[in-house]
């Protein structure tokens, strides 16, 4: 039985298990599973998946209902957290919430579980308003997630509130299953004038294959500020399909930073929709991969109203036989005059066998806009290497320094100092050097 | 200090240096002059260890040790410094961090601990004053958007920081106005001692008014065709390189 059949035949059992009488949710799930049944997993025949094939991943015999008796000690997983500052933590082990490792709150802001938000009456209005409202219901993998959505992070920052510390969302896989598929579902609501900083990470603790199909919906209301950081530094048997949908209202600022340093196949579908004037959207990423790793960034920014900006900056460093994809779509609708949309994608190929497919797409229907995109693919500058070596910096360190400098624009915009430090250290370890990069 | 014997070097199978002999002793300043295309910059790159240049024959030794097989950074650790004719722009790396990395890598190679931060700052302050460099300049990306004069001053600042045994100044005067030239030359002169040596590579005699050489060598067609004292530079300036070409 292939994975699609397995998922379809598990659906009824799943619905019985979730013990949920809400008919709206039931209908939503039924619609979603139908859509997935019709469309199935995406293949390379689809334009949006031209450069990424899931075939090798789908061959695994994934279990789709994890056992729920996995326990971990904090000491064993501490290194994956930002342990040098205080944070709220939402920790999931094999898709199941771990209250022991988590640190939730309902004090002024809600940082808690999707499962309680989906089932408790007091959240019904919020769920009715926001759940699955901006996720693309036509998209097969998003539908698949919706059909099985039961757990994940629920973050609600009411109007005029500022989350007093960053929130870490951590999905850990223990390898208790030979192969595991998890489908986390996150909902983030940032009210008017509210602010939040979120860090999301997926981490396998051994080499049993994992497939994560994650959906995150983020709402940034008027003048809200939402910063979302994704750390993707998983083991080479972990696969991640991340579907993130962000809807912004006027005067809001939302940023997503994606650090792709590991995993087997990673696909980031990042969708921004601007629904008001003077909105700022920031999409940044650093990809540093090697061996046969594959990272595909698929971004879509939709400018609907006038006087908004979007700023995309993706840096990629590809070694060995790794492959990267950057597919960035910008739509500027007819009403969206004075749009300032900027997209940049710079890549360094360190090996003859590494590949990058870069495809910027601009669809502009307004006539008074500033849109630019730039894409570069190159090797390390040999003359810069010699210059640095002649000053006593060894080749490996010189290379690392150049690559770090290449990524610096993106690192520089990380607003949490401890996270910036952590990312810097991760980059140094990816580049195999031990030098302080505080440039 | 530096011994070069019968040095032959090629780039992409084209022989550029055709048997150079040179002996530089501690405390000396040697000027190497010559027309364009005579091999001056190739000589400096070969001494510094640039990989594109293949040394096909001969010997380069520093303090009696053959360095011709060493990587550029290893030569730097042994005390060779090359001031580039065209310093490379490195966006994203500040002057300060570049120098910190260079000094600490060099110390690491010698088995020393990293230089403490306060000592490093003191050194940077001291040496930047020597070159009349504004502190703000030090936090800028290396050479990015620097004027010609700033680039060359920055090269000599790096030399001051690294305190090499042998400094090679490749066309350091090109692109400098008279004030910048004076600052750069003063900097070099203050760094001179009985234990180190300088090779000044230049097309014109102008720089040699400020950094006075003990010996002048004329490079032509990959060979040193004439050597003499500082008066040779004046003679060249007066008669032009055609004089040398005519004799060879």
Interface residues (C-beta under 8 A of the other chain):
Chain A: X381 X382 X383 X384 X386 X387 X388 X389 X390 X391 X392 X393 X394 X395 X397 X398 X401 X402 X404 X405 X406 X408 X409 X435 X437 X438 X439
Chain B: X48 X49 X50 X51 X52 X71 X72 X73 X75 X76 X77 X81 X82 X84 X87 X88 X89 X90 X91 X92 X93 X94 X97 X98 X101 X102 X103 X104 X105 X106 X109 X141 X158 X162
